[in-house]
Amino acid sequence: MENISFLHPAFFWLFVLIPIAAFWLFWKKDTQTPSLKISSVAGFKTKKTLASQLKPYVGILRLMALSALIIALARPRTVDISNETKTTKGIDIVMAIDLSSSMLARDLKPNRMEALKKVAMNFVDDRPNDRIGVVVYAGEAYTKAPVTSDKAIVKQALQDIHYDEVLQDGTGIGMGLTTAVNRLKESKAKSKVIILLTDGVNNSGFIEPETASEIAKEYGIKVYTIGLGSNGMAEFPYQYAPNGRDFLYKLMPVEIDEKLMKTIAANTGGKYYRATSNTKLESIYKEINKLETTEIQELKYYDYDEMYRPFVWLAGFLLLLEVLLKNTIFKSFI
């Protein structure tokens, strides 16, 4: 009953007439039958029958019928609303993520890599109408997830990111950016975006970052760059512990080539950010989410089920019942 609405609710003002009509019936109930004046009624005294007692109240049926008609005029109906969204300006996004060992540094909690994964997955949830891909890079790069609208695949790819020795260690920014460009160069989307994150200085790979940014510019791809790491010193892993699984950490200076990051962003029409903490990293992704908005056309379909007919039938039944009662049971009294 929650979805019931009325097309013409103004007709409910007619209910003001109901108490007036009820008062009129009550006031006239003793004058509905003709009277005969005689000197004595002693010879006519009889016990009142049920029919004679109910006869003045037959008019209530008419009031009930009037109430049903008023409700019918107000047009009660239920509505079932279905939504359909249509992306009118889609965005294809590739997140290029540095996977070098320095991403295990503990200046973000619990470390840079885990902090990034959490924020990146929230970003994916906030982009339900866009296609997203994931590229990871260190000394070399590869595609972790293709550009897809299946957010479960993207989030699983992010969840599976961890440091291993499969990739050559190092920071090949040019390699990561070029691989991300390859994922987007054939895209037909109205807007193409790369979010390039690094926590170090370019020291690996055979493609220069500046060259990669020129390629991105050529394909109309905007690059947002993020430098991840606190200012000053941070705890970095420097070798494996004796158990062969965990790392040993020591304080080392944080080095990020911010000049290069700013150049890449400016060359492609993007913007550079510095994430020095978990909260700062989260706010950066939120800002990028606001800057790159997707135009959505929402179509609503209303399916109405008219409910006035039962009230019309009820009013007709009540009026017919009144007529039948007056011409049968109460005929001798009216």
Secondary structure, 3 states (H helix, E strand, C coil): CCCEEECCHHHHHHHHHHHHHHHHHHHHHHHCCCCCCCCCCHHHCCCCCHHHHHHHHCHHHHHHHHHHHHHHHCCEEEEEEEEEEEEEECEEEEEEEECCHHHHCCCCCCCHHHHHHHHHHHHHHCCCCCEEEEEEECCCEEEEEEEECCHHHHHHHHHCCCCCCCCCCCCCHHHHHHHHHHHHCCCCCCEEEEEEEECCCCCCCCCCHHHHHHHHHHCCEEEEEEEECCCCEEEEEEEECCCCCCEEEEEEECCCCHHHHHHHHHHHCCCEEEECCHHHHHHHHHHHHHHCCCEEEEEEEEEEEECCHHHHHHHHHHHHHHHHHHCCCCCCCC
